[in-house]
Each structure stands twice: as structure tokens, then as C-alpha cells.
Amino acid sequence: MSAPPVHTSCVVTGGARGIGRGIAERMVARGHRVVVTDVDGEGAARTAAEIGAAAGIAHDVRDPAGHAAAVAEAARHGVLTAWFNNAGVGDDGTLSELSDDAVRRLVDVNLMGVVWGMRAALEAFGEAGGDVVNTASLAGLGPVPGYSLYAATKAAIVSLTMSGDAETPKNVRVHAICPDGVKTAMLDAQTPGGLGNLLVHSGGRILTVDEVADEAVALVGSHRVIRAVPGWRGGVVRASALAPSVSARGISLFAAQGRRALKKSAGA
């Protein structure tokens, strides 16, 4: 008598919409039993039903217990082999402009949410190992005025990813996807004339959710630790980090370029 097939499960945080939903759709297509989690529990359940995921549950990533609940739910559907720390917030503004609540939200969701998620996933992976994919940002690779604290949380994710990958056994891989601006509700909510928003739009075409989700899922099973999207833009941002005092002089030029791009898109 043959043994029953072993199903693999996957958790996608912040999966009710945007990049998270795109990732969940692709992991379902790959045959994983996907658990969609989101602070919007109703949205997570609705998305799960629409894309054929195993479950959709409410999950505030700031709470370590919520990650334990996601692990338990995933275990009900199969062996956990992939975890996407995708949930995040995008409060923009200079460090002095951000409210106290925004500061706490950025650190607790963007950074600590990933910390708790990584710890939960790494503890839950069995003998087969698995992949953790963290959604960082191009902003985490260099100086991005107007997104100072947001960029700091994403830079911390990049660092945590690299160190985490080096700490884990060979059958466990940790990755970070670092996309440029993506057409999501988060980007639409940015301050229209804010410096950060202008810089995001200075790089040319805004990425689609599908493009980023494709790249994030492609990291599963690979040994690529950090993936910038697009790659050329990642090179530009990394170069600016080598001489931040010099690159700061070009900020006004990039901002002007972003302003022109926004005006052009508004008139299209």
C-alpha cells in the first residue's frame, strides 16, 4: 500500500491584497496549501476563497502569538516549507515630520513583524527545510530622504535576511525582495508632493504587482539572498550609499524628475 502524498503548506502575511495576494496566487498555482494572513481578517478569508488557498485568517504581525497561530493553521494543511513576510506599512515623511504613532507602526510592523515571522518559520520548518522570503524595498539599499524611517526598517530587513541566511542550515534559505515603487494602495496613499513619493517616481515606470510577485516566488528554492527589482535601479541606489554626501546633492534633480513623471501620468 503506497503512502499518502505529502502536502506542503505556505504562509503569506499581508496577503489580502497587493503583492501578498499576488504571491499567494502563485504559490497556490505551484501546488502549495497556502494560508493567507492579514490584519484584515475578512479580506484574508475572501482572498483565500477567491484564489483557492487553504485558509485565510486574521493576523496582526506585531503579535508573536499571531505567528504561532499561523504556524498551527499551516500545519493543519501540510508540511510548512515556505513563509513570506510580506505585511508592511508605508508611512512617508521625514523623521521630524512623522508622528509618534507612525514611528511605532513602522518599526513594529515592518521590522518586528518580520523578526517574529522569521523566528516562527525557522522554528517550524522540519527536516525538509524551507524558504523565508522577506519583502524589503529598494529604499533599504541606500539613502532615501522623505522615507527615512521606512527606509531604515527595510535596511534592517536586508541586514537581518543576510545574517539569518548565514545562520541557518543548508536546507533553509532566507531571501529578501527589494522592489522599487509598486502600483499598490500603499503607494497611492503616499503624500502626493512628498519628497519620498517624488523620488519613487523618478526612476521611470512604476512596477506592477505581478512583476514583484513573480520575482518573490522565484526566490523559493534558490540561493539568491537579496534581489533588487529592477536590478539596474538597485545598482543606482547601492552606489548612492557609497557616497551619501555626494548623492544628496542630486536629490533635487531626482525630485524634479519625479515631479515631471507625476504630472505626465496625471495628464495621460
N, C-alpha and C positions, 0 to 999 in steps of 0.2 A: 504494500500500500504506500503510495507516494505521499510525501509530506505536503501539508498545505502551503500555498505560496506565502512568502513573507512580504508584507506590505511595508512601504516606507512612508513616514509622515514628515511633515514640514510645518513650521510656524512662520507666519509673516505678520509682523506688528505694523500698525498703521495701515492695514490692508483694505480698509473700507472703500478707498478711492485712490486716485492718482497713481503714483509709482507703485505703491504697495499692492493695489488691485492688479496692475499690470504684471507684477512679479507672481502673484498668486495664480493668475490665469495661466501663466506659462508653466508653473510647477504642477498644476493640475494636468495640463497637457502632457507633461513628462511622466505622468502616472503616479505622482505623489498624493497621499491623502493630506490635503492642506488644511491647516487650522488658521483661519483669518482672525486676527485680533485687532481691536481698535477701541479707543476711549469712547467712541460712538458705537455702543453695543448693537443697537438696531441696525446701523449701517453695516456693521461687520456681518450680522446674520443675513441681511438682504444680499450683500455681495456674495457671500458663500453660496446662497441658494441660486443666484444667477449664474455663477461660473462653475458650479458643480463641485465646490470644495466640501471637505468633510464636515466642517463646523465653522461657525462664526461667533465669537464670544467678546464680551466687554472686557477691556484690559487697559488699565492705566499703567503705563510703563514706569512711572515714578515709584510704584509699589512693588517691592521684591516678591511679595506674596502673589501678585498677579502673574508673574513669570512662572512661578511654581504651578499655578493653576493651568497655564498654557501648556506646560510640560505634561501635566497629568492628562489634559484633553488630547494632546498629540499621541500619548502612549495608548490611548483607547483605540486609535485608528491604525497604528503601525509602529515600526521602529523609527525613532527620530533620527534623521540623517541630515537635515538642513534647517537652518534658522536664519531668518532675515530680520535684523534690527533696522527697521525702516521708519518707525514712528519718529516724528520730529516737528518742531515749530520753527517759524522763521521771522521772529520779531526783528525788524530792522531799525537802524538808528545808531548814532554814535554812542559811545559808552556813557557820556554825560547826559544824553537825551533819554536813555532807557529808564523806564520806571523800575522801582524795586521789584514789582511783581514780574515784569518782563525778564529781569535778570535771573530771578529764581526759576522761572519757567524754562528759560533757555538752558540753564545748567542742569536742572532736574530732569527735563525731558530728553534733550539732545545728548547729554553726556551720561548722566546717571542711568537713564533708561537703557542705554547701550551697555553700560557696565553690568547692570543687573541681568540684562538679556544674555550677555556673553557668559556670565557665571552660570546661569541656569542651563544654557545649552551645553556648555562644556562638561558640566556635571552629568547631564542627561545622556550624552552620546554613549552608546555602548561600544562593544568590541569592533563593530564595523566602522566606527569613527563618524565623521561628518564634516559639514561646512557651515561656517558662520559668515554671513555677508552683511556688513555694516554699511548703511547709507550715510556717507560723509558728504563732501562737497568740494568743488574746486576752490571754494573760499578757504578751505582748510590747508591749502598748499602754499599760501603766501598772504601778504598784507592786502586786506580789502576794507578800506575805510568806509564807514557807513554800515558795516556789518561786523563791527569789532568783536562783540561778544559771541555772536552767531559763529563767526569765523574761528574764534578761539575754541568753541565747543567742537567744531568739526576738525580742527587741527588736533585736538586731544583724541578724537576718534581715530584719526590716521595713526597717531603715535601708539595708541592702545592696540590697534589692529596689528601693527608691525611687531610689537613686543609680544602680543598674545600668540601670534603665529609662531614666533620663535620659541615660545614656552611649551607649545603643545606637541604631542607625539605626531609621527609622520602621517598617520591616518586621520588626523584632524587638521583642517585648513581654515585659516581666518583671513578674510578679504575685506577690502573697503572699496566701494564705488564712489568716485568723486566727480559728479556731473556738474557742468556749467548750468546756467539758468534753464529750468524746465517749465513748460507750459502747464502749470497746475494752479489750483485755487490758492496755494500758498504764495506763489509768485504774484498772482492777481491782487492779493491783499497787501502788497508792499506799498509804501508811501510813493505815489507816482513821481514826485520830483526829488525824492530822497537820493542821496549820493550813492548808496548801495545799489538801488534799483537802476540808476543811470549806468553804473559800472557793469552790472549784469548784462545790460542791453548793448554794451559797447563791443561785445565780442562777435557780433553778427547774429546768425539765426538762433532763435531760442529752440532748445531741444524738445522733442516730443516724449511723452510718457513711454511710448512703445520703444523708442531708441534706448532709453535708460534701462527699462525693464529687461530688454534683450541682453544688454551688457552685464547687468547684475546677475541674471540667471546663468549666463555663460561662464561666470567665475566658479560656479559649483563644479567641483572635481578637478579644477585647475590648480596650478601652483603660483598663479599671479596673485600677489598680495594687494597691491594698490593699482587701481585702474582709473585713469582720468578720462573723462568724456567731454568734448573730443580731445584726443591726445595732444594735438598741437597747442590747444588752449592751456592744457596742463603744463606744457613746457614753458609757456609765456609766464604763467603765474609762479612756477618754481623759480624761474630766472629772476623775477622781481623780488623774491625772498632773499636772494643772494646780496642784493644791494638796495634795501628798502628806502634808504635816504635818497638814492638816485631815482628810484621808480616813483617816489612820492611826487617828484616834480612833474611827472607826466599824468598825474591823476586828473587834472583839469582838462587835459586833452581827451582822455578816455571818457570823462563825464560828458563833454561836449559831443563826442561821437555817439554816446548812448542817448543823449537828448535828441539828436537828429534821427536816430533809429526809431525812437518812440513816436516822434512827430510823423515820420514816414508811415509807420504802421497804423497810426490813428487816422491818417488820411487815405489809407488804402481801401 
